[in-house]
Amino acid sequence: MIRHVVMFRWNEDVTDDEVSATGRALDALPALVPSIREYRHGGDMGVNSGNFDYVVVADFDDVDGYLAYRDHPDHQALIAAHITGRVADRAAVQYGVA
């Protein structure tokens, strides 16, 4: 299995409503992208300073499943509508899960 983890720091002008709309859009993706096996996301709890603001964790059967998600038109539309221009910093990793 492949796990994809992506973290964001929002731009200072991003509102709570915009973050909520992003969450709702992310909630819809598993029904739209067949290769997603598990999908979780949420905002940082603020326990430690310096953390990223938001995380998405997604599991796929294999690399091809991840690539299908990465390139899926609905995922790309979500990025264009909710991520591009709103993110100050992004970090991501994909790794194997036994």
DSSP file (Angstrom, degrees, kcal/mol; ACC not computed):
  #  RESIDUE AA STRUCTURE BP1 BP2  ACC     N-H-->O    O-->H-N    N-H-->O    O-->H-N    TCO  KAPPA ALPHA  PHI   PSI    X-CA   Y-CA   Z-CA
    1    1 A M              0   0    0      0, 0.0    96,-2.8     0, 0.0     2,-0.4   0.000 360.0 360.0 360.0 148.5    0.0    0.0    0.0
    2    2 A I  E     -AB  60  96A   0     58,-2.7    58,-2.5    94,-0.2     2,-0.5  -0.939 360.0-158.3-111.4 130.6    1.1    3.6   -0.7
    3    3 A R  E     -AB  59  95A   0     92,-3.2    92,-2.4    -2,-0.4     2,-0.5  -0.942   3.4-161.4-110.4 131.8    0.4    6.4    1.8
    4    4 A H  E     -AB  58  94A   0     54,-3.3    54,-2.7    -2,-0.5     2,-0.5  -0.950   8.4-176.0-111.4 125.1    0.4   10.0    0.6
    5    5 A V  E     +AB  57  93A   0     88,-2.9    88,-2.3    -2,-0.5     2,-0.4  -0.990   3.6 176.7-123.8 126.3    0.7   12.8    3.2
    6    6 A V  E     -AB  56  92A   0     50,-2.4    50,-2.4    -2,-0.5     2,-0.4  -0.997   7.4-166.6-131.0 135.6    0.5   16.4    2.2
    7    7 A M  E     -AB  55  91A   0     84,-3.2    84,-2.1    -2,-0.4     2,-0.3  -0.935   4.8-163.2-123.2 144.8    0.7   19.4    4.6
    8    8 A F  E     -AB  54  90A   0     46,-2.4    45,-2.1    -2,-0.4    46,-1.7  -0.923  17.6-155.2-125.7 148.6   -0.2   23.0    4.0
    9    9 A R  E     - B   0  89A   0     80,-2.4    79,-3.2    -2,-0.3    80,-1.4  -0.996  32.2-135.5-113.4 120.5    0.4   26.3    5.6
   10   10 A W  E     - B   0  87A   0     -2,-0.5    77,-0.3    77,-0.3    76,-0.1  -0.378  22.2-101.3 -72.8 151.0   -2.4   28.7    4.6
   11   11 A N    >   -     0   0    0     75,-3.1     3,-1.8     1,-0.1    -1,-0.1  -0.358  38.8-108.4 -60.6 153.3   -1.7   32.2    3.4
   12   12 A E  T 3  S+     0   0    0      1,-0.3    -1,-0.1    -3,-0.1    -2,-0.1   0.769 116.8  55.5 -60.2 -27.3   -2.5   34.7    6.2
   13   13 A D  T 3  S+     0   0    0      2,-0.1     2,-0.3    73,-0.0    -1,-0.3   0.426  76.7 116.2 -90.3   2.7   -5.6   36.0    4.4
   14   14 A V    <   -     0   0    0     -3,-1.8     2,-0.1    72,-0.2    -4,-0.1  -0.572  59.3-140.6 -73.2 130.2   -7.3   32.6    4.1
   15   15 A T     >  -     0   0    0     -2,-0.3     4,-2.0     1,-0.1     5,-0.2  -0.432  19.7-113.8 -90.9 163.3  -10.5   32.6    6.1
   16   16 A D  H  > S+     0   0    0      1,-0.2     4,-2.6     2,-0.2     5,-0.2   0.868 119.0  56.6 -60.5 -37.0  -12.1   29.8    8.2
   17   17 A D  H  > S+     0   0    0      2,-0.2     4,-2.3     1,-0.2    -1,-0.2   0.892 106.0  49.4 -62.7 -39.6  -14.9   29.6    5.7
   18   18 A E  H  > S+     0   0    0      2,-0.2     4,-2.0     1,-0.2    -2,-0.2   0.898 111.1  49.2 -66.8 -39.9  -12.4   28.9    2.9
   19   19 A V  H  X S+     0   0    0     -4,-2.0     4,-2.3     2,-0.2    -2,-0.2   0.911 111.2  50.2 -65.1 -41.3  -10.7   26.2    5.0
   20   20 A S  H  X S+     0   0    0     -4,-2.6     4,-2.3     2,-0.2    -2,-0.2   0.899 109.3  51.0 -62.6 -40.9  -14.2   24.7    5.7
   21   21 A A  H  X S+     0   0    0     -4,-2.3     4,-2.2     2,-0.2    -1,-0.2   0.882 108.7  52.1 -64.1 -38.0  -15.0   24.7    2.0
   22   22 A T  H  X S+     0   0    0     -4,-2.0     4,-2.6     2,-0.2    -2,-0.2   0.926 108.5  51.1 -62.7 -44.3  -11.7   23.0    1.3
   23   23 A G  H  X S+     0   0    0     -4,-2.3     4,-2.4     1,-0.2    -2,-0.2   0.906 109.3  49.6 -59.8 -43.0  -12.6   20.3    3.8
   24   24 A R  H  X S+     0   0    0     -4,-2.3     4,-1.1     2,-0.2    -1,-0.2   0.904 111.1  49.8 -63.9 -39.9  -16.0   19.8    2.3
   25   25 A A  H  X S+     0   0    0     -4,-2.2     4,-0.7     1,-0.2     3,-0.4   0.904 110.9  49.5 -64.6 -40.6  -14.4   19.4   -1.2
   26   26 A L  H >< S+     0   0    0     -4,-2.6     3,-0.9     1,-0.2    -2,-0.2   0.884 104.5  59.4 -65.0 -38.0  -11.9   16.9    0.2
   27   27 A D  H 3< S+     0   0    0     -4,-2.4     4,-0.3     1,-0.2    -1,-0.2   0.825 104.0  52.6 -58.0 -31.4  -14.7   15.0    1.8
   28   28 A A  H >X S+     0   0    0     -4,-1.1     3,-0.9    -3,-0.4     4,-0.7   0.709  88.7  81.6 -79.2 -20.6  -16.2   14.5   -1.6
   29   29 A L  H XX S+     0   0    0     -3,-0.9     4,-2.3    -4,-0.7     3,-1.6   0.867  80.2  60.9 -61.0 -42.1  -13.1   13.1   -3.3
   30   30 A P  H 34 S+     0   0    0      0, 0.0    -1,-0.2     0, 0.0     6,-0.2   0.840 105.5  49.7 -57.7 -30.5  -13.3    9.4   -2.2
   31   31 A A  H <4 S+     0   0    0     -3,-0.9    -2,-0.2    -4,-0.3    -3,-0.1   0.698 116.8  42.5 -76.3 -18.2  -16.6    9.0   -4.0
   32   32 A L  H << S+     0   0    0     -3,-1.6    -1,-0.2    -4,-0.7    -3,-0.1   0.703 109.4  55.9 -99.9 -24.4  -15.1   10.6   -7.1
   33   33 A V    ><  -     0   0    0     -4,-2.3     3,-1.6     1,-0.1    -1,-0.2  -0.905  64.7-163.9-117.4 103.5  -11.7    8.9   -7.3
   34   34 A P  T 3  S+     0   0    0      0, 0.0    -1,-0.1     0, 0.0    31,-0.0   0.733  82.6  64.9 -61.9 -24.8  -12.0    5.1   -7.3
   35   35 A S  T 3  S+     0   0    0     30,-0.2    26,-0.5    29,-0.1     2,-0.4   0.608  75.2 105.1 -78.4  -9.3   -8.3    4.4   -6.4
   36   36 A I  E <   +C   60   0A   0     -3,-1.6    24,-0.2    -6,-0.2     3,-0.1  -0.578  39.9 173.9 -72.8 126.4   -8.6    6.0   -2.9
   37   37 A R  E    S+     0   0A   0     22,-3.1     2,-0.3     1,-0.4    23,-0.2   0.822  71.3   6.7 -98.1 -43.9   -8.7    3.3   -0.2
   38   38 A E  E     -C   59   0A   0     21,-1.0    21,-2.4     2,-0.0    -1,-0.4  -0.987  66.5-174.7-138.2 146.2   -8.6    5.6    2.9
   39   39 A Y  E     +C   58   0A   0     -2,-0.3     2,-0.3    19,-0.2    19,-0.2  -0.936   9.7 162.8-149.5 119.4   -8.8    9.4    3.1
   40   40 A R  E     +C   57   0A   0     17,-2.8    17,-3.3    -2,-0.3     2,-0.3  -0.974   4.0 163.8-136.2 149.8   -8.4   11.6    6.1
   41   41 A H  E     +C   56   0A   0     -2,-0.3     2,-0.3    15,-0.2    15,-0.2  -0.986   5.0 142.6-159.1 159.5   -7.8   15.3    6.5
   42   42 A G  E     -C   55   0A   0     13,-2.0    13,-2.3    -2,-0.3     2,-0.2  -0.946  42.9 -80.0 173.7 168.6   -8.0   18.0    9.1
   43   43 A G  E     -C   54   0A   0     -2,-0.3    11,-0.3    11,-0.2    10,-0.1  -0.515  52.6 -94.6 -85.2 152.3   -6.6   21.2   10.6
   44   44 A D        -     0   0    0      9,-2.8    -1,-0.1    -2,-0.2     9,-0.0  -0.356  26.0-136.3 -62.7 143.7   -3.7   21.3   13.1
   45   45 A M        -     0   0    0     -3,-0.1    -1,-0.1    -2,-0.0     8,-0.1   0.536  34.4-120.9 -82.8  -7.7   -4.9   21.3   16.8
   46   46 A G  S    S+     0   0    0      2,-0.2     3,-0.1     1,-0.0    -2,-0.0   0.699  71.4 131.9  78.4  18.2   -2.4   24.0   17.7
   47   47 A V  S    S+     0   0    0      1,-0.1     2,-0.4     2,-0.0    -1,-0.0   0.898  71.9  32.7 -70.1 -40.8   -0.6   21.9   20.4
   48   48 A N  S >  S-     0   0    0      0, 0.0     3,-0.9     0, 0.0    -2,-0.2  -0.938  85.3-121.8-119.1 139.2    2.9   22.7   19.1
   49   49 A S  T 3  S+     0   0    0     -2,-0.4     3,-0.1     1,-0.2    -2,-0.0  -0.430  92.5  34.7 -73.5 153.2    4.0   25.9   17.5
   50   50 A G  T 3  S+     0   0    0      1,-0.3    -1,-0.2    -2,-0.1     0, 0.0   0.368  83.5 135.8  87.2  -5.0    5.5   25.8   14.1
   51   51 A N    <   -     0   0    0     -3,-0.9    -1,-0.3     1,-0.1     2,-0.1  -0.253  62.4 -98.0 -69.9 162.1    3.3   23.0   12.8
   52   52 A F        -     0   0    0      1,-0.1   -43,-0.2    -3,-0.1    -1,-0.1  -0.354  29.8-126.5 -69.0 162.8    1.6   23.1    9.4
   53   53 A D  S    S+     0   0    0    -45,-2.1    -9,-2.8     1,-0.2     2,-0.3   0.785  81.3  16.0 -85.2 -29.6   -2.0   24.2    9.3
   54   54 A Y  E     -AC   8  43A   0    -46,-1.7   -46,-2.4   -11,-0.3     2,-0.3  -0.991  60.4-161.8-150.1 147.8   -3.7   21.3    7.5
   55   55 A V  E     -AC   7  42A   0    -13,-2.3   -13,-2.0    -2,-0.3     2,-0.4  -0.982   5.7-163.9-135.6 147.0   -2.9   17.7    6.5
   56   56 A V  E     -AC   6  41A   0    -50,-2.4   -50,-2.4    -2,-0.3     2,-0.5  -1.000   9.0-172.5-125.3 130.0   -4.3   15.2    4.0
   57   57 A V  E     +AC   5  40A   0    -17,-3.3   -17,-2.8    -2,-0.4     2,-0.4  -0.990  10.0 175.1-124.8 123.1   -3.5   11.5    4.4
   58   58 A A  E     -AC   4  39A   0    -54,-2.7   -54,-3.3    -2,-0.5     2,-0.4  -0.984  15.9-152.5-133.2 139.3   -4.6    9.2    1.6
   59   59 A D  E     +AC   3  38A   0    -21,-2.4   -22,-3.1    -2,-0.4   -21,-1.0  -0.884  13.9 179.6-113.3 144.3   -3.9    5.4    1.1
   60   60 A F  E     -AC   2  36A   0    -58,-2.5   -58,-2.7    -2,-0.4   -24,-0.1  -0.948  37.5-119.4-138.1 154.8   -3.8    3.6   -2.2
   61   61 A D  S    S-     0   0    0    -26,-0.5     2,-0.3    -2,-0.3    -1,-0.1   0.873  89.7 -20.0 -62.0 -37.5   -3.2    0.0   -3.3
   62   62 A D  S  > S-     0   0    0    -27,-0.1     4,-1.9   -61,-0.1     3,-0.3  -0.911  78.8 -78.2-160.0 179.2   -0.1    0.9   -5.3
   63   63 A V  H  > S+     0   0    0     -2,-0.3     4,-2.9     1,-0.2     5,-0.2   0.884 124.6  57.0 -60.0 -39.9    1.8    3.6   -7.0
   64   64 A D  H  > S+     0   0    0      1,-0.2     4,-2.3     2,-0.2    -1,-0.2   0.889 105.7  51.0 -60.8 -38.0   -0.6    3.5  -10.0
   65   65 A G  H  > S+     0   0    0     -3,-0.3     4,-1.8     2,-0.2    -1,-0.2   0.909 110.9  47.9 -64.3 -42.0   -3.5    4.1   -7.7
   66   66 A Y  H  X S+     0   0    0     -4,-1.9     4,-3.2     2,-0.2    -2,-0.2   0.932 111.7  49.8 -62.2 -45.5   -1.7    7.2   -6.2
   67   67 A L  H  X S+     0   0    0     -4,-2.9     4,-2.2     1,-0.2    -2,-0.2   0.870 107.4  54.4 -63.4 -36.5   -0.9    8.5   -9.7
   68   68 A A  H  X S+     0   0    0     -4,-2.3     4,-0.7    -5,-0.2    -1,-0.2   0.908 112.8  43.8 -62.4 -41.0   -4.5    8.0  -10.8
   69   69 A Y  H >< S+     0   0    0     -4,-1.8     3,-0.9     2,-0.2    -2,-0.2   0.941 111.4  53.3 -65.3 -49.6   -5.6   10.2   -7.8
   70   70 A R  H 3< S+     0   0    0     -4,-3.2    -2,-0.2     1,-0.3    -1,-0.2   0.882 119.5  33.8 -54.0 -41.9   -2.8   12.7   -8.4
   71   71 A D  H 3< S+     0   0    0     -4,-2.2    -1,-0.3    -5,-0.2    -2,-0.2   0.452  86.7 126.8 -96.8  -1.9   -3.8   13.2  -12.0
   72   72 A H    <X  -     0   0    0     -3,-0.9     4,-2.7    -4,-0.7     3,-0.3  -0.316  64.0-129.7 -61.5 135.7   -7.6   12.7  -11.6
   73   73 A P  H  > S+     0   0    0      0, 0.0     4,-2.2     0, 0.0     5,-0.1   0.843 107.4  51.6 -57.0 -36.4   -9.6   15.7  -13.0
   74   74 A D  H  > S+     0   0    0      2,-0.2     4,-1.9     1,-0.2     5,-0.1   0.882 111.3  47.2 -70.2 -36.7  -11.7   16.1   -9.9
   75   75 A H  H  > S+     0   0    0     -3,-0.3     4,-2.3     2,-0.2    -1,-0.2   0.924 112.8  49.1 -66.6 -44.3   -8.5   16.2   -7.7
   76   76 A Q  H  X S+     0   0    0     -4,-2.7     4,-2.2     1,-0.2    -2,-0.2   0.874 110.1  51.6 -63.1 -37.0   -6.9   18.7  -10.1
   77   77 A A  H  X S+     0   0    0     -4,-2.2     4,-2.4    -5,-0.2    -1,-0.2   0.894 108.2  51.9 -66.3 -40.0  -10.1   20.8  -10.0
   78   78 A L  H  X>S+     0   0    0     -4,-1.9     4,-2.9     2,-0.2     5,-0.6   0.926 109.3  49.9 -61.1 -44.8  -10.1   20.8   -6.2
   79   79 A I  I  X>S+     0   0    0     -4,-2.3     5,-2.8     1,-0.2     4,-1.9   0.934 112.5  47.2 -59.0 -46.6   -6.4   22.0   -6.2
   80   80 A A  I  <5S+     0   0    0     -4,-2.2    -1,-0.2     1,-0.2    -2,-0.2   0.884 119.9  38.5 -63.1 -38.9   -7.3   24.8   -8.6
   81   81 A A  I  <5S+     0   0    0     -4,-2.4    -2,-0.2    -5,-0.1    -1,-0.2   0.802 133.2  16.6 -83.8 -30.2  -10.3   25.9   -6.7
   82   82 A H  I  <5S+     0   0    0     -4,-2.9    -3,-0.2    -5,-0.2    -2,-0.2   0.605 128.5  32.5-123.7 -16.0   -9.1   25.5   -3.1
   83   83 A I  I >X<S+     0   0    0     -4,-1.9     3,-2.5    -5,-0.6     4,-0.9   0.813  88.4  87.4-112.5 -52.5   -5.4   25.2   -2.9
   84   84 A T  T 34<S+     0   0    0     -5,-2.8    -1,-0.0     1,-0.3     0, 0.0  -0.297 106.6   9.0 -57.5 127.5   -3.7   27.2   -5.6
   85   85 A G  T 34 S+     0   0    0      2,-0.2    -1,-0.3     1,-0.0    -2,-0.1   0.313 120.2  72.9  85.3  -8.2   -3.1   30.8   -4.4
   86   86 A R  T <4 S+     0   0    0     -3,-2.5   -75,-3.1   -76,-0.1     2,-0.5   0.489  77.9  83.6-111.3  -7.6   -4.2   30.0   -0.8
   87   87 A V  E  <  -B   10   0A   0     -4,-0.9   -77,-0.3   -77,-0.3    -2,-0.2  -0.870  45.2-177.5-109.1 125.5   -1.1   28.0    0.3
   88   88 A A  E    S+     0   0A   0    -79,-3.2     2,-0.3    -2,-0.5   -78,-0.2   0.784  78.4   9.1 -84.0 -31.2    2.1   29.7    1.6
   89   89 A D  E     -B    9   0A   0    -80,-1.4   -80,-2.4     2,-0.0     2,-0.3  -0.994  63.6-171.7-152.7 146.2    4.0   26.4    2.1
   90   90 A R  E     -B    8   0A   0     -2,-0.3     2,-0.3   -82,-0.2   -82,-0.2  -0.998   3.1-178.4-142.1 141.0    3.4   22.8    1.2
   91   91 A A  E     +B    7   0A   0    -84,-2.1   -84,-3.2    -2,-0.3     2,-0.3  -0.995  10.6 175.9-137.3 142.9    5.2   19.6    2.0
   92   92 A A  E     -B    6   0A   0     -2,-0.3     2,-0.3   -86,-0.2   -86,-0.2  -0.985   9.5-179.5-146.1 155.4    4.4   16.1    0.8
   93   93 A V  E     -B    5   0A   0    -88,-2.3   -88,-2.9    -2,-0.3     2,-0.4  -0.984  11.9-157.1-151.0 147.4    5.7   12.5    1.0
   94   94 A Q  E     +B    4   0A   0     -2,-0.3     2,-0.3   -90,-0.2   -90,-0.2  -0.995  25.1 165.9-122.9 134.3    4.6    9.1   -0.4
   95   95 A Y  E     -B    3   0A   0    -92,-2.4   -92,-3.2    -2,-0.4     2,-0.2  -0.975  36.8 -97.9-146.9 160.2    5.7    6.0    1.4
   96   96 A G  E     -B    2   0A   0     -2,-0.3     2,-0.4   -94,-0.2   -94,-0.2  -0.549  29.1-160.7 -81.1 142.8    5.0    2.3    1.5
   97   97 A V              0   0    0    -96,-2.8    -1,-0.0    -2,-0.2    -2,-0.0  -0.989 360.0 360.0-123.8 129.0    2.8    0.8    4.3
   98   98 A A              0   0    0     -2,-0.4    -1,-0.1   -96,-0.0   -96,-0.1   0.479 360.0 360.0 -73.8 360.0    2.9   -2.9    5.1
